[in-house]
Amino acid sequence: LGNLVILSMTTEATGNQVTAMRIARAAGGLGWRAWCLDVRDVKGRGDLAEYLQRERVDGVIGVHAHRAGSLLIGSAVPYCILLGGTDANVFVHDDAKRQVMSDAVKGSRALISFGEGMLSHMRRHLGYTGPAVLMPQSVAPTSPAGAPGGGCLAEGVPAGAAVFVLPCGLRSVKDPSYLVDAFREWHAEDPRVWLLVVGPLLDTDCASRLFRAICGGADPP
């Protein structure tokens, strides 16, 4: 089908990286030659244009209307924009960034959104009336080599438990400690309910808050 670039932040263990890789895998399965390009490796619109021409890129999917969109404005290569949570919850309230996002989406072939609510919200704020595609968030679980099938998900979690798994890197912007009190109350009412947080430690302060919340305010062991 051609060459497709997914333009995104690709910081390890973040939603942007997972989403970009998910799109690249899906596109590859459809016959595209797809790969990810980190926005931090692009110096500006001119640099991106040269890269796309040099690599004979036929299309771009930009993850984030501001971070990727700011580089795609005026692109000669067709592109689509995948809306990000930061776009909808933070950048849309900044006049300058909202204008950049508006210019970016109006030049895109289509918007991609994780849900109808985010799409409606951004259509209204960015004045976008063009086509859009819904792409619900999902994960593709895999079993590490040698991992036993079934059994407990983690030490101390009993068989038959109702386990809510939160995959996330431990960092302030995705601070999972806010969930702990709610799940503690729920677990007290129904001992089958557990919260399992899975992910790498990216921010020591965030990890400390999470451990203190789990330990009821005591310092982590």
Secondary structure as a PSIPRED ss2 file (coil, helix, strand):
# PSIPRED VFORMAT (PSIPRED V4.0)

   1 L C   1.000  0.000  0.000
   2 G E   0.000  0.000  1.000
   3 N E   0.000  0.000  1.000
   4 L E   0.000  0.000  1.000
   5 V E   0.000  0.000  1.000
   6 I E   0.000  0.000  1.000
   7 L E   0.000  0.000  1.000
   8 S E   0.000  0.000  1.000
   9 M C   1.000  0.000  0.000
  10 T C   1.000  0.000  0.000
  11 T C   1.000  0.000  0.000
  12 E C   1.000  0.000  0.000
  13 A C   1.000  0.000  0.000
  14 T C   1.000  0.000  0.000
  15 G H   0.000  1.000  0.000
  16 N H   0.000  1.000  0.000
  17 Q H   0.000  1.000  0.000
  18 V H   0.000  1.000  0.000
  19 T H   0.000  1.000  0.000
  20 A H   0.000  1.000  0.000
  21 M H   0.000  1.000  0.000
  22 R H   0.000  1.000  0.000
  23 I H   0.000  1.000  0.000
  24 A H   0.000  1.000  0.000
  25 R H   0.000  1.000  0.000
  26 A H   0.000  1.000  0.000
  27 A H   0.000  1.000  0.000
  28 G H   0.000  1.000  0.000
  29 G H   0.000  1.000  0.000
  30 L C   1.000  0.000  0.000
  31 G C   1.000  0.000  0.000
  32 W E   0.000  0.000  1.000
  33 R E   0.000  0.000  1.000
  34 A E   0.000  0.000  1.000
  35 W E   0.000  0.000  1.000
  36 C E   0.000  0.000  1.000
  37 L E   0.000  0.000  1.000
  38 D E   0.000  0.000  1.000
  39 V H   0.000  1.000  0.000
  40 R H   0.000  1.000  0.000
  41 D H   0.000  1.000  0.000
  42 V C   1.000  0.000  0.000
  43 K C   1.000  0.000  0.000
  44 G C   1.000  0.000  0.000
  45 R H   0.000  1.000  0.000
  46 G H   0.000  1.000  0.000
  47 D H   0.000  1.000  0.000
  48 L H   0.000  1.000  0.000
  49 A H   0.000  1.000  0.000
  50 E H   0.000  1.000  0.000
  51 Y H   0.000  1.000  0.000
  52 L H   0.000  1.000  0.000
  53 Q H   0.000  1.000  0.000
  54 R H   0.000  1.000  0.000
  55 E C   1.000  0.000  0.000
  56 R C   1.000  0.000  0.000
  57 V C   1.000  0.000  0.000
  58 D C   1.000  0.000  0.000
  59 G E   0.000  0.000  1.000
  60 V E   0.000  0.000  1.000
  61 I E   0.000  0.000  1.000
  62 G E   0.000  0.000  1.000
  63 V E   0.000  0.000  1.000
  64 H C   1.000  0.000  0.000
  65 A C   1.000  0.000  0.000
  66 H C   1.000  0.000  0.000
  67 R C   1.000  0.000  0.000
  68 A C   1.000  0.000  0.000
  69 G H   0.000  1.000  0.000
  70 S H   0.000  1.000  0.000
  71 L H   0.000  1.000  0.000
  72 L H   0.000  1.000  0.000
  73 I C   1.000  0.000  0.000
  74 G C   1.000  0.000  0.000
  75 S C   1.000  0.000  0.000
  76 A C   1.000  0.000  0.000
  77 V C   1.000  0.000  0.000
  78 P C   1.000  0.000  0.000
  79 Y E   0.000  0.000  1.000
  80 C E   0.000  0.000  1.000
  81 I E   0.000  0.000  1.000
  82 L E   0.000  0.000  1.000
  83 L C   1.000  0.000  0.000
  84 G C   1.000  0.000  0.000
  85 G H   0.000  1.000  0.000
  86 T H   0.000  1.000  0.000
  87 D H   0.000  1.000  0.000
  88 A H   0.000  1.000  0.000
  89 N H   0.000  1.000  0.000
  90 V C   1.000  0.000  0.000
  91 F H   0.000  1.000  0.000
  92 V H   0.000  1.000  0.000
  93 H H   0.000  1.000  0.000
  94 D C   1.000  0.000  0.000
  95 D H   0.000  1.000  0.000
  96 A H   0.000  1.000  0.000
  97 K H   0.000  1.000  0.000
  98 R H   0.000  1.000  0.000
  99 Q H   0.000  1.000  0.000
 100 V H   0.000  1.000  0.000
 101 M H   0.000  1.000  0.000
 102 S H   0.000  1.000  0.000
 103 D H   0.000  1.000  0.000
 104 A H   0.000  1.000  0.000
 105 V H   0.000  1.000  0.000
 106 K H   0.000  1.000  0.000
 107 G C   1.000  0.000  0.000
 108 S C   1.000  0.000  0.000
 109 R C   1.000  0.000  0.000
 110 A C   1.000  0.000  0.000
 111 L E   0.000  0.000  1.000
 112 I E   0.000  0.000  1.000
 113 S E   0.000  0.000  1.000
 114 F C   1.000  0.000  0.000
 115 G C   1.000  0.000  0.000
 116 E H   0.000  1.000  0.000
 117 G H   0.000  1.000  0.000
 118 M H   0.000  1.000  0.000
 119 L H   0.000  1.000  0.000
 120 S H   0.000  1.000  0.000
 121 H H   0.000  1.000  0.000
 122 M H   0.000  1.000  0.000
 123 R H   0.000  1.000  0.000
 124 R H   0.000  1.000  0.000
 125 H H   0.000  1.000  0.000
 126 L H   0.000  1.000  0.000
 127 G C   1.000  0.000  0.000
 128 Y C   1.000  0.000  0.000
 129 T C   1.000  0.000  0.000
 130 G C   1.000  0.000  0.000
 131 P C   1.000  0.000  0.000
 132 A E   0.000  0.000  1.000
 133 V E   0.000  0.000  1.000
 134 L E   0.000  0.000  1.000
 135 M C   1.000  0.000  0.000
 136 P C   1.000  0.000  0.000
 137 Q C   1.000  0.000  0.000
 138 S C   1.000  0.000  0.000
 139 V C   1.000  0.000  0.000
 140 A C   1.000  0.000  0.000
 141 P C   1.000  0.000  0.000
 142 T C   1.000  0.000  0.000
 143 S C   1.000  0.000  0.000
 144 P C   1.000  0.000  0.000
 145 A C   1.000  0.000  0.000
 146 G C   1.000  0.000  0.000
 147 A C   1.000  0.000  0.000
 148 P C   1.000  0.000  0.000
 149 G C   1.000  0.000  0.000
 150 G C   1.000  0.000  0.000
 151 G C   1.000  0.000  0.000
 152 C C   1.000  0.000  0.000
 153 L C   1.000  0.000  0.000
 154 A C   1.000  0.000  0.000
 155 E C   1.000  0.000  0.000
 156 G C   1.000  0.000  0.000
 157 V C   1.000  0.000  0.000
 158 P C   1.000  0.000  0.000
 159 A C   1.000  0.000  0.000
 160 G C   1.000  0.000  0.000
 161 A C   1.000  0.000  0.000
 162 A E   0.000  0.000  1.000
 163 V E   0.000  0.000  1.000
 164 F E   0.000  0.000  1.000
 165 V E   0.000  0.000  1.000
 166 L E   0.000  0.000  1.000
 167 P E   0.000  0.000  1.000
 168 C C   1.000  0.000  0.000
 169 G C   1.000  0.000  0.000
 170 L E   0.000  0.000  1.000
 171 R C   1.000  0.000  0.000
 172 S H   0.000  1.000  0.000
 173 V H   0.000  1.000  0.000
 174 K H   0.000  1.000  0.000
 175 D C   1.000  0.000  0.000
 176 P H   0.000  1.000  0.000
 177 S H   0.000  1.000  0.000
 178 Y H   0.000  1.000  0.000
 179 L H   0.000  1.000  0.000
 180 V H   0.000  1.000  0.000
 181 D H   0.000  1.000  0.000
 182 A H   0.000  1.000  0.000
 183 F H   0.000  1.000  0.000
 184 R H   0.000  1.000  0.000
 185 E H   0.000  1.000  0.000
 186 W H   0.000  1.000  0.000
 187 H H   0.000  1.000  0.000
 188 A H   0.000  1.000  0.000
 189 E H   0.000  1.000  0.000
 190 D C   1.000  0.000  0.000
 191 P C   1.000  0.000  0.000
 192 R C   1.000  0.000  0.000
 193 V E   0.000  0.000  1.000
 194 W E   0.000  0.000  1.000
 195 L E   0.000  0.000  1.000
 196 L E   0.000  0.000  1.000
 197 V E   0.000  0.000  1.000
 198 V E   0.000  0.000  1.000
 199 G C   1.000  0.000  0.000
 200 P C   1.000  0.000  0.000
 201 L E   0.000  0.000  1.000
 202 L C   1.000  0.000  0.000
 203 D C   1.000  0.000  0.000
 204 T H   0.000  1.000  0.000
 205 D H   0.000  1.000  0.000
 206 C H   0.000  1.000  0.000
 207 A H   0.000  1.000  0.000
 208 S H   0.000  1.000  0.000
 209 R H   0.000  1.000  0.000
 210 L H   0.000  1.000  0.000
 211 F H   0.000  1.000  0.000
 212 R H   0.000  1.000  0.000
 213 A H   0.000  1.000  0.000
 214 I H   0.000  1.000  0.000
 215 C C   1.000  0.000  0.000
 216 G C   1.000  0.000  0.000
 217 G C   1.000  0.000  0.000
 218 A C   1.000  0.000  0.000
 219 D C   1.000  0.000  0.000
 220 P C   1.000  0.000  0.000
 221 P C   1.000  0.000  0.000
